[in-house]
């Protein structure tokens, strides 16, 4: 797992075990964002996901450059929008 974090010179999908890493990584950040915005609007979960993802890309993965600075928040925002929108819809359906 640590070797995948430090694979800066290679692409992640070239590393063995990358599907497990992706599953664990996204489960972790979705869980954090979910608990931050448990009873709040979806926008809080999206903002939390953007912040967590961008900080991780910058300091943990060291993959940040000027293009990534603009691209990663958009990607993480979209990636968090759909699941949390679906969760919000499911919560509303259950309340009825």
Rosetta blueprint (number, residue, H / E / L):
1 X L
2 X H
3 X H
4 X H
5 X H
6 X L
7 X L
8 X L
9 X L
10 X L
11 X L
12 X H
13 X H
14 X H
15 X L
16 X L
17 X L
18 X H
19 X H
20 X H
21 X H
22 X H
23 X H
24 X H
25 X H
26 X H
27 X H
28 X H
29 X H
30 X H
31 X H
32 X H
33 X H
34 X H
35 X H
36 X H
37 X L
38 X L
39 X L
40 X L
41 X L
42 X H
43 X H
44 X H
45 X H
46 X H
47 X H
48 X H
49 X H
50 X H
51 X H
52 X H
53 X H
54 X H
55 X H
56 X H
57 X H
58 X H
59 X H
60 X H
61 X L
62 X L
63 X L
64 X L
65 X L
66 X H
67 X H
68 X H
69 X H
70 X H
71 X H
72 X H
73 X H
74 X H
75 X H
76 X H
77 X H
78 X H
79 X H
80 X H
81 X H
82 X H
83 X H
84 X H
85 X H
86 X H
87 X H
88 X H
89 X H
90 X H
91 X H
92 X H
93 X H
94 X H
95 X H
96 X L
